[in-house]
Amino acid sequence: MSVAYKISASILAADFSRLGEQIHEAELAGVDWIHVDVMDGHFVPNLTMGPVIVKACRNISQLPLDIHLMIEAPENFVDAFARAGSTILSVHVENNPHLEETVQSIHDLGCKAGVVLKPATPVEMVFPILHLVDLVLVLSVNPGYSGQTFLPEVLPKISALRHALDKIDHPIWLEVDGGITSNTLPLARDAGANVFVTATAIFNHPDGISSGVQLLRSLLPD
């Protein structure tokens, strides 16, 4: 079942001294979601943001907040992130032995639930849970840092997921994150993705945030 295309602006590349201003600019330029990458320095090799930043984003904008939890034991933190104002909470399949229970907890907290695959994780790992989730996120870089180069070897994974999701009787977002630029977005789009997370191509665009968003939007059907 198809759903409309979305651009999710990752604040990982934003200037945090002007976070409110930059989120407003991205919103006015036409982004659909605000993406927050949460890293704990254990599950991935970086330390970033927590519920306080999510709450700040909620105070700044009413756009859906798309939260990617790259943390150990995410089931212990979904409540805090939900209370901070998250719209979508996505957890990894690689470190969650009770994935179905975690997804149910996210739904019980009033949020949409997503599952995430690292580049090397077999796509089959999410098949048993697809009927329960609202989003599947395929990472097209190894997680940890913004500005990495898109890994084309994930494209068959996106295509396989698109084929599987089209058989599900409710709409599920197929999101891709990592190295998404005006050059790589069409590759992910043609493989079947319909949500595109991008940080550098928006917040570090040489002609400004609005130009970055407009360029990406021009590559998507109306």
Backbone hydrogen bonds, N-H to C=O, Kabsch-Sander energy under -0.5 kcal/mol:
donor,donor_aa,acceptor,acceptor_aa,energy
6,K,194,N,-2.4
8,S,196,F,-2.4
9,A,7,I,-0.6
9,A,33,W,-2.5
10,S,8,S,-0.7
10,S,198,T,-2.1
11,I,9,A,-0.5
11,I,35,H,-2.2
13,A,10,S,-1.1
14,A,11,I,-1.6
16,F,14,A,-0.9
18,R,15,D,-2.1
19,L,16,F,-0.8
22,Q,18,R,-2.6
23,I,19,L,-2.6
24,H,20,G,-2.4
25,E,21,E,-2.2
26,A,22,Q,-2.4
27,E,23,I,-2.6
28,L,24,H,-2.7
29,A,25,E,-1.8
30,G,26,A,-0.8
30,G,27,E,-0.9
31,V,26,A,-2.1
32,D,7,I,-2.2
33,W,7,I,-2.0
34,I,64,P,-2.5
35,H,9,A,-2.6
36,V,66,D,-2.4
38,V,36,V,-0.7
38,V,68,H,-2.7
39,M,37,D,-0.6
40,D,70,M,-1.3
41,G,46,N,-1.8
46,N,44,V,-2.0
48,T,39,M,-2.1
49,M,37,D,-0.9
53,I,50,G,-0.9
54,V,50,G,-1.5
55,K,51,P,-2.8
56,A,52,V,-2.0
57,C,53,I,-2.6
58,R,54,V,-2.3
59,N,55,K,-2.0
60,I,56,A,-1.5
61,S,57,C,-2.6
66,D,34,I,-3.3
66,D,64,P,-0.6
67,I,65,L,-0.8
67,I,88,I,-2.8
68,H,36,V,-2.6
68,H,66,D,-0.5
69,L,67,I,-0.7
69,L,90,S,-2.7
70,M,38,V,-3.0
70,M,68,H,-1.0
71,I,69,L,-0.8
76,N,73,A,-2.1
77,F,74,P,-2.1
78,V,74,P,-1.1
81,F,77,F,-2.0
82,A,78,V,-2.5
83,R,79,D,-2.6
84,A,80,A,-1.3
85,G,81,F,-0.5
85,G,82,A,-1.4
86,S,81,F,-1.7
87,T,65,L,-2.1
88,I,65,L,-2.5
89,L,112,K,-2.5
90,S,67,I,-2.7
90,S,88,I,-0.5
91,V,114,G,-2.3
92,H,69,L,-0.6
93,V,116,V,-2.0
96,N,93,V,-0.8
99,L,96,N,-0.9
102,T,98,H,-2.2
103,V,99,L,-2.7
104,Q,100,E,-2.2
105,S,101,E,-2.2
106,I,102,T,-2.2
107,H,103,V,-2.2
108,D,104,Q,-2.6
109,L,105,S,-1.4
110,G,107,H,-1.9
111,C,106,I,-2.0
112,K,87,T,-2.9
114,G,89,L,-2.4
115,V,135,L,-1.8
116,V,91,V,-1.9
117,L,137,L,-2.4
121,T,118,K,-1.4
125,M,122,P,-1.7
126,V,123,V,-1.7
127,F,124,E,-0.7
129,I,126,V,-1.5
130,L,126,V,-0.9
130,L,127,F,-0.9
132,L,129,I,-2.2
133,V,129,I,-0.6
133,V,130,L,-1.0
134,D,113,A,-3.1
135,L,113,A,-1.1
136,V,173,W,-2.6
137,L,115,V,-3.0
138,V,136,V,-0.5
138,V,175,E,-3.0
139,L,117,L,-2.5
139,L,137,L,-0.6
140,S,177,D,-2.9
141,V,177,D,-0.5
145,Y,142,N,-0.6
148,Q,145,Y,-0.5
151,L,140,S,-2.5
154,V,151,L,-1.8
155,L,152,P,-1.9
158,I,154,V,-2.1
159,S,155,L,-2.3
160,A,156,P,-2.4
161,L,157,K,-2.3
162,R,158,I,-2.6
163,H,159,S,-2.2
164,A,160,A,-1.9
165,L,161,L,-3.3
166,D,162,R,-2.0
167,K,164,A,-1.2
168,I,165,L,-1.6
173,W,134,D,-2.7
175,E,136,V,-2.9
175,E,173,W,-0.6
176,V,195,V,-2.2
177,D,138,V,-1.8
178,G,197,V,-0.7
181,T,179,G,-0.7
185,L,181,T,-2.7
188,A,184,T,-2.0
189,R,185,L,-3.0
190,D,186,P,-2.5
191,A,187,L,-1.4
192,G,188,A,-0.9
192,G,189,R,-0.9
193,A,188,A,-2.4
194,N,174,L,-2.8
195,V,174,L,-1.7
196,F,6,K,-2.1
197,V,176,V,-2.6
197,V,195,V,-0.5
198,T,8,S,-2.0
202,I,199,A,-1.2
203,F,199,A,-2.7
204,N,200,T,-1.8
205,H,202,I,-1.0
208,G,205,H,-2.0
212,G,208,G,-2.0
213,V,209,I,-2.5
214,Q,210,S,-2.6
215,L,211,S,-2.2
216,L,212,G,-1.9
217,R,213,V,-2.9
218,S,214,Q,-1.7
219,L,216,L,-1.5
220,L,217,R,-1.7
